[in-house]
């Protein structure tokens, strides 16, 4: 069995890489660029921008190997009918979901700020999941898409580590997927939160999954192919 060096122990790859998919979670302008929702919450968006080169490297490798690539966007309908009041009203941000910013309405489908950043623009053959929640499985067709493509293993990347990334990885684990978080392809506005999340996910023998790094993942995938 082929494995990727990882923690808490080596990550077992499926018999065929056709059963492995890359997930890139919420790498959208609203979270990574000044004037977006992350900035409106008072966060330093450069913390998230730092992982873009590593995701580009991993994405290029996965594309070269013809792996299934799935991008997600956290977003809502223009009338906010799929945004619960508890989510809409929580906190003390200067801008809320649906408010207008320099990049259009915050976290609303089709608005400029909701677009995935140019460096990671999805190709026509790649899946884009528009999700109203933190986890990528809630109220989306993700489960059926993974089943249709016979996916059993997931490489997970994106932002933010402790919220949408962790939520998605936990949802995937509960559904039986073998999940590998690529540590240098995920980020938080709060580095301590990222570090704590990584420890939680791989605790107790990988209770949620494994973690590794871009160089280890890419080297092994290219060798396995």
PyMOL commands that set and color helices and strands:
alter all, ss='L'
color gray80, all
select helices_A, chain A and resi 17-19+29-32+37-40+46-49+52-64+85-89+112-114+118-120+142-148+161-174+191-201+203-206+214-224
alter helices_A, ss='H'
color red, helices_A
select strands_A, chain A and resi 3-4+11-12+20-25+68-74+100-101+104-105+127-131+153-159+178-187+210-212
alter strands_A, ss='S'
color yellow, strands_A
deselect
rebuild
show_as cartoon
